[in-house]
Amino acid sequence: MENDVQHLIDLLYDMIDNAKGVPLGNEKCVIERDRALDYLDEIRAQLPAEIEEARKLLAARNDYISAAKKEVENLKTRAESSAKQIVSESETLAAARAQGRDIVTRAEQRANELCRVSNEYTDDTLRRAEEALAAALDELKASHSSFVSASRDKLQDCRRGLDDSGSGKSGDK
């Protein structure tokens, strides 16, 4: 969906970039209002889906971490069970404890690695979604500002035209 939003933003940018200039208005142009508004409506409609996608990724990350914690608990439980079963001689008991600690250490290392990887993945995904949303918002703000400015200028031009034609008629009388 990010590509869809990006594509719509690119279309809107191209529309503005390729728009015909307004006479005597260096930074002003004329665009098809309905087409631009359609693009903005489509972007607005797709953004909630992108936000929902980010929420799903967070939920998947939390599920992943929860499963990793359960795996650690299961490994700990098995290690403790194994250690208790091997309680015969002091050397055997010491070896079992060492093996149990080793299993627990490896399980904790694995859980930490799983958490780190899932955090990096989620952070990267959310960062990219945030960047896409920020870029879309910046484009929307710029388009809105351009539209407001162009509308204001056009309205002032129309008023001047009416004032000029109105003052010309009273001068003739």
C-alpha positions as CSV (number, residue, x, y, z in Angstrom):
1,M,0.0,0.0,0.0
2,E,2.9,2.3,0.6
3,N,3.6,2.1,-3.1
4,D,0.0,3.1,-3.9
5,V,0.3,6.2,-1.6
6,Q,3.7,7.0,-3.0
7,H,2.4,6.7,-6.5
8,L,-0.5,9.0,-5.8
9,I,1.9,11.5,-4.3
10,D,4.1,11.2,-7.4
11,L,1.1,11.8,-9.6
12,L,0.1,14.9,-7.6
13,Y,3.7,16.2,-7.7
14,D,3.9,15.7,-11.4
15,M,0.6,17.4,-11.9
16,I,1.8,20.5,-10.1
17,D,5.3,20.3,-11.5
18,N,4.0,20.2,-15.1
19,A,1.1,22.6,-14.6
20,K,0.9,25.7,-16.8
21,G,2.1,28.9,-15.3
22,V,-0.2,31.8,-14.6
23,P,0.8,35.0,-16.4
24,L,2.7,37.4,-14.2
25,G,2.8,34.8,-11.4
26,N,6.2,33.3,-11.3
27,E,5.5,30.7,-8.7
28,K,1.8,30.2,-9.5
29,C,0.2,27.6,-11.8
30,V,-3.1,26.2,-12.8
31,I,-4.0,22.6,-12.0
32,E,-7.1,20.5,-12.5
33,R,-8.8,20.9,-9.1
34,D,-11.0,17.8,-9.3
35,R,-8.1,15.5,-10.3
36,A,-5.9,16.9,-7.5
37,L,-8.7,16.5,-5.0
38,D,-9.3,12.9,-6.2
39,Y,-5.6,12.1,-5.6
40,L,-5.8,13.7,-2.2
41,D,-9.0,11.7,-1.4
42,E,-7.3,8.5,-2.4
43,I,-4.3,9.2,-0.3
44,R,-6.5,10.1,2.7
45,A,-8.4,6.8,2.2
46,Q,-5.2,4.7,2.1
47,L,-3.4,6.2,5.0
48,P,-5.6,4.5,7.7
49,A,-4.7,1.2,6.0
50,E,-1.0,2.0,6.4
51,I,-1.5,2.9,10.0
52,E,-3.4,-0.4,10.5
53,E,-0.5,-2.3,8.9
54,A,1.9,-0.7,11.4
55,R,-0.4,-1.7,14.3
56,K,-0.5,-5.3,12.9
57,L,3.3,-5.3,12.8
58,L,3.4,-4.2,16.4
59,A,1.0,-6.9,17.4
60,A,3.0,-9.5,15.5
61,R,6.2,-8.3,17.3
62,N,4.5,-8.6,20.7
63,D,3.3,-12.1,19.8
64,Y,6.8,-13.0,18.6
65,I,8.3,-11.7,21.9
66,S,5.7,-13.6,23.9
67,A,6.4,-16.8,22.1
68,A,10.1,-16.3,22.7
69,K,9.5,-15.8,26.4
70,K,7.4,-19.0,26.5
71,E,10.2,-20.8,24.7
72,V,12.7,-19.6,27.4
73,E,10.4,-20.7,30.2
74,N,10.0,-24.1,28.6
75,L,13.7,-24.4,28.2
76,K,14.2,-23.3,31.8
77,T,11.7,-25.8,33.0
78,R,13.3,-28.6,31.0
79,A,16.7,-27.7,32.2
80,E,15.5,-27.7,35.8
81,S,13.8,-31.1,35.3
82,S,16.9,-32.5,33.7
83,A,19.0,-31.2,36.6
84,K,16.7,-32.7,39.2
85,Q,16.7,-36.1,37.5
86,I,20.4,-36.4,37.5
87,V,20.8,-36.1,41.3
88,S,22.9,-39.1,42.1
89,E,26.5,-38.3,42.8
90,S,28.2,-35.0,43.4
91,E,30.1,-35.0,40.1
92,T,27.0,-36.0,38.2
93,L,25.0,-33.4,40.1
94,A,27.6,-30.7,39.4
95,A,27.6,-31.6,35.7
96,A,23.8,-31.5,35.5
97,R,23.8,-28.1,37.2
98,A,26.4,-26.8,34.7
99,Q,24.4,-28.2,31.8
100,G,21.2,-26.7,33.2
101,R,22.9,-23.3,33.6
102,D,24.3,-23.6,30.1
103,I,20.9,-24.4,28.7
104,V,19.3,-21.5,30.6
105,T,22.1,-19.2,29.4
106,R,21.7,-20.2,25.8
107,A,17.9,-19.9,26.1
108,E,18.3,-16.4,27.6
109,Q,20.8,-15.5,24.8
110,R,18.4,-16.8,22.2
111,A,15.5,-14.8,23.8
112,N,17.6,-11.7,23.9
113,E,18.6,-12.1,20.2
114,L,14.9,-12.8,19.2
115,C,13.9,-9.6,21.1
116,R,16.6,-7.6,19.5
117,V,15.9,-8.8,16.0
118,S,12.1,-8.2,16.4
119,N,12.7,-4.8,17.8
120,E,15.0,-3.8,14.9
121,Y,12.5,-5.1,12.4
122,T,9.6,-3.3,14.0
123,D,11.6,-0.1,14.4
124,D,12.7,-0.2,10.8
125,T,9.1,-0.9,9.5
126,L,7.6,1.8,11.7
127,R,10.3,4.3,10.7
128,R,9.6,3.6,7.0
129,A,5.9,4.0,7.6
130,E,6.5,7.2,9.6
131,E,8.7,8.6,6.8
132,A,6.1,7.7,4.2
133,L,3.3,9.3,6.2
134,A,5.5,12.4,6.9
135,A,6.3,12.8,3.2
136,A,2.6,12.4,2.3
137,L,1.7,15.0,4.9
138,D,4.4,17.4,3.6
139,E,3.1,17.0,0.1
140,L,-0.5,17.6,1.2
141,K,0.5,20.7,3.1
142,A,2.5,22.1,0.2
143,S,-0.4,21.3,-2.2
144,H,-2.9,22.9,0.1
145,S,-0.7,26.0,0.6
146,S,-0.3,26.3,-3.2
147,F,-4.0,25.9,-3.8
148,V,-4.9,28.5,-1.2
149,S,-2.3,31.0,-2.5
150,A,-3.5,30.5,-6.1
151,S,-7.1,30.8,-5.2
152,R,-6.4,34.0,-3.2
153,D,-4.5,35.5,-6.1
154,K,-7.2,34.5,-8.6
155,L,-9.9,36.0,-6.4
156,Q,-7.9,39.2,-6.1
157,D,-7.4,39.4,-9.9
158,C,-11.2,38.9,-10.3
159,R,-11.9,41.7,-7.8
160,R,-9.5,44.0,-9.5
161,G,-11.1,43.2,-12.9
162,L,-14.5,44.1,-11.4
163,D,-13.2,47.2,-9.8
164,D,-11.4,48.3,-13.0
165,S,-14.6,47.7,-15.1
166,G,-16.7,49.4,-12.5
167,S,-14.5,52.5,-12.3
168,G,-14.4,52.8,-16.1
169,K,-18.2,53.0,-16.4
170,S,-18.5,55.8,-13.8
171,G,-15.8,57.8,-15.5
172,D,-17.7,57.6,-18.8
173,K,-20.9,59.2,-17.3
